């Protein structure tokens, strides 16, 4: 069974940092674009960041630009999201996804999704 497994979530104070990782299971995603979404309680799942299969192209939602960095590691098969200067509004469940198409990885229609990891930022 093909899976994406997120890790690295937790509780952090405002201004702190967390690093999320997304690792595949069951197949390699080195030739897939990958992205991160988040969902706050009572809100829609929203786009956070995406990276192309080569790692050469990245795209961020405006509110995280300059604070979050998406990168590929381990022969480009694992994707990380370094989150700095965290704010309470960054709280939510963070999901990674994978899709052959870079644009599609920025949408809810991406092919593969993980189960999510909780990030809570206290004020």
N, C-alpha and C positions, 0 to 999 in steps of 0.2 A: 504494500500500500504506500502510495506516495504521500509524504507529509512534509510540512515545514514546521519546525519547532523553534519557538521564540524563548529566550531566556534573558535574565538580567534586570527584570523589573523589580520594584520595591518601593519603600517609603523613604522620601528624602525631603529635607527642608528647602524652602524657597532659596534660590541662589546656588543650590548644589548641582551635582552632576550624576548622571547614570549612563551606562553603556549597554544597549540592547544588542543581542545577537540573534540571527536567524539562520538555522542550519537545516539542510535538507536531509530527508531520510527516504530511502527507497529508489532514488535516482539522483543524478547530478543536475544542477541548475546553472552550470557555468555558462551556458549559451542563452540564458534567459535574462531579461530585464527584471529587476526586483524592486519592490517598493514597501513603504511603511504607511499604514493608516492608523488612526486612533478613534476611539469612541468614548465620549464622556457620558456619564449617567443621564438618561433622558434625551440624548442628542443623537443625531445621525453620525454614522461612521464617516470620517473625513480624511482626506489625503494629507500626508505629512512630507514625504520625500520619496524620490525614486532614483535609480541608477541603472544605466544601460548595461548590457551584457559585458561590454569591454571595460566598463568602469570609467570611460572617458567622458561620459555625459551624466550630469546630475540635475535634479530639479527639486525645488523646495517650495512649500507653502509659505506665503509671505511672513506669517507670524513666527516662523522658526528660523528664517534666514539669519545667518550670523551666529546662531546659537547651536544649531544641530548640524552634524556632518554625517552623511551616509557614505559608506565605503565597502569595498569587496575585499575578501581575504581568502587565504587558503585555496590557491588556484582558482580564485573568483567564485568559489562555491558557497561561501558564507558571506552574509551581509550584516554589517553592524550599523548601529545608529548611535553616535556619540551625542549626548544631550547635555549641554552646559547651560548655566544661568537659568535653571528651571524655575517656572512660575506655577502658581496654583492652577492656572487655566490649562496647563499641560497635563493635568490629571486625566487618566482614562485607561482603557485597555488598548494596548498597542498590538497591531496585527501586521505581519509581513505577508507579502504576496509575491507571485512570480508569473510572468507572462512572456511569450516570445517577443511581443511588441512593446516598445518602450512607452508609448502613449497609453496603451492598455494597462500597464502596470500602475498608472496614475488614476485608474478608475475602479469602481466596484465590480466591473466585469472581468477582472484579471482571472486567469485560469486556476491558480492554486493559492490557497490561503492557509495560514497557521491558525492555532487555537487562541492565540493572544497571550499577553503578559501584562499584569496590572502595574501601572505607574501611579503613585500617589505623591503629590507635592503639597506639603503642609506650609501654611503661611506663618 
